[in-house]
Amino acid sequence: MTDHDIQTYADQHTEPEPPLLHQLWRETHLQLLMPRMATGHWQGRLLSMLAHLIKPSRVLEIGTFTGYATLSLAEGLAAGGHLHTIEINPERESRIRRYVAAAGLAERVRLHIGNARDVLASLVGETWDLVFIDADKLHNGRYFELVINQVRPGGLVIVDNVLWGGKALPDYPLKANDHDTRAVRAFNEQMRHDPRVVPLLLPVRDGLLLLRRV
């Protein structure tokens, strides 16, 4: 039995992918470079499940890409809640807005185009129930520090790609030592010992690190 077999079985026994998200997934793979950056069915349903359990009023996403995770997280928003999402690439704006509108979320999802550090400086008055960090891996630690004091006690921070294709593991066969890999390893180790959060690393897809704010 292979990892693919297990993932296929998991997909079959998970809530079906909503049609709009399937359309977005397909369009992403047909039209964009590096489509694997899109969240996809199983992880999208996981994000939706977590959001439904938390029922957040304020959600922050750092790294929108084409908006798959955005729409998944927004499914669990509390009545009157809003999601702020930050995307650095202006070429993706029209597609993101088109799908947000198609989902009926134009009034609840607020898209910010620009550098995350600059945008976060404009959101210092917010308190977050849920934060999803899925941007450049070199700056995971910086993004975490910029938002953690705005996360309410009991709130959740989710960080994607913490396995980094397996390269984060110390016994990775190729002994990867590039800048991104070192940054991912350092961030993961930092979270092990940070007293502000309780970590849980889920070895699904490329690794999701759940951090509950103390």
N, C-alpha and C positions, 0 to 999 in steps of 0.2 A: 504494500500500500504506500502510495507516494503522498507528499504534501498536497499535490494537485487533487488527488482523490479525496483527501480529507476536506479540502476547501470546497470542492464541488458538493460533497455531502452536506457541509455546513450551509452552503448557499441554498440548497434544496429544502432545508429545514429552517430557514429564516424567512421572515416576512418578505413577500415579493417586492422587487424594486418598483417604486412608483413610475408610471409611464413617462412623466415629464423628466424625471431623473435619468431614466434609460435613454431618452432622446438626447439629453445633455451629454451623457457618457459617450454615446455613439458619435455625436457631433465633435466632441473633444478629440476622439481618436481619429476622426477623419480629417480634421482641419488644423490641429495644433501639433507643434513639436513637443516631445516629452509628455505624451498624454497620460503616462503612468502616474503623473503627479495628481491626477484626479482621484478623489476618494474612492468611488466605486460602491457597488451594491452592499457587500457585507459590512464594511466599515461604516458606510453611510447609515445602515440600519442600527449599528451600534451607537453612533453619535445621536441618532434620533431617539433611541431607547434611553440613553443617559439624560438627554434633555427632557424627555417626558417624565422621567423620575424626579428630576430636580425642579421642573416647571419654572425656569428662570425668567425673571423680568428684564434682566440686562445681560446680554451675551456679547462678548468681544471675540472676533476672529482676526488673527494676524496671518495674512496670506490667503487670499480668496481663490486664486487661479481662475477657474471658470465658474465657481459657485456651487459645486456639488455638495460639499460639506456645509456651506452656508444654508442651502435649502433644507438639508437634513436636520441641522441643529434648530432651524427656525420652526420646524414642525412641533417642537415641544415648548415653545414660548408660552408663558402665562398670558392671560387676557391683558391686553394693554402693554405687553412687553415689546422690547425692541432689540434688534441685533445690529451691532456695528461691525463692519468688516472692512479690512484694509488691504488694498492691492496696489503694488508698486508699478505695475505695467499698464499704462493708459490704453494700450491697444486691446486690452481685454474688457474695457468698461462697457462697451455697447452690448456684448454678448451677456455679461453678468446682469446688466439692467433688463435685458430682454427676458431672461429666464426668471428673474425675481418678479417681474411684472406678470409673466405667465402663471406664476405660482400664486398670484394675488397678494404679494407681500410688499408691494412698492411703498406702502405707508409704514411698514414695520422693519424693513431692512434698510440700513443707511450705509451706503457704499462710500468709502473714502479712497481716493486715488492719490498715492504719494508715498513717501518714505515713512515707514511705520513709526520711527522715532519722532518725526515731526507731527504726525497725526496723533500719536499718543499724548504728546504735550498739550494738545487741544482738548483732550478728554480727561483731564486730571480731576474733574469734579464728579466723575461717574463712580459708582460702586458696582462691581461685577459679580454676578452669581456663577457665571461659567465663562471660561476663557479657553480658546482653542488656538494653539501656536503651531503654525505649519508654514513657516517662511524659511529664509536662508538659515542654514544650520550653524553657521559661524556665530550668529547673534542670539541663539536661544537663551543664553544666560542674560544677555542685556535686556531682551524683551521680558523675560521673567522678572527681573528686578524693576523694570518700569511699571509693571502691572500688579505685582503681588500685594502691595500695600493697599490696593483698591479692591482686592478680592475679599468679599465678606467672610467672616468665620463660617466654616462649613461649606464654603463655595468650592468649586472644582476648576482646576487648571488641567488641560489635556495637551500634551506635547507629542507631535507625530514624528515618525522616522527615527526613533531613538535606538533602533538596532542598526540602522544605516547599512542595509544590505548584508548584515552580519559582521561588518567591519568594526563595529563597536566592541565586539568580543575580543578579549585579550589574546585568544588562541586562534584568531582568524588566519587561515592558511597563508594568505599573501602578506601578512604583517603590515597591513595598510597603515600609513603614517602621514597622510595628507592633512591639510588644514581643517577640512570639514570633519574628517574622522576624529582628529584630536579634539575638536570642539565638542562633538557629540559625546565622546567619552568623558571629557571633563565635566560637561553639564550633568550627565547621568550620575557621576560620582558626587558632584555637589548636592544633587537632590537627595542622595542617600543620607546626607548628614545635616540637611537644612532643617532647623527646628520649627520653621514656620509652616511646614507641610508634611503630610504623611503620604509616602509614595507607593504606587503599585504599578509595576511594569507588566503590561499585557503583551505576550509574544505573538501578536496577530499582525498579519501583513508585514509592514516594516517596523513594527513596534510602536505601541501607544503607552505613554507614561501618564498615569492618572495621579494628580497631586491634590489631596484634600487640604484646604487651608485650615490650620489649627485655630 
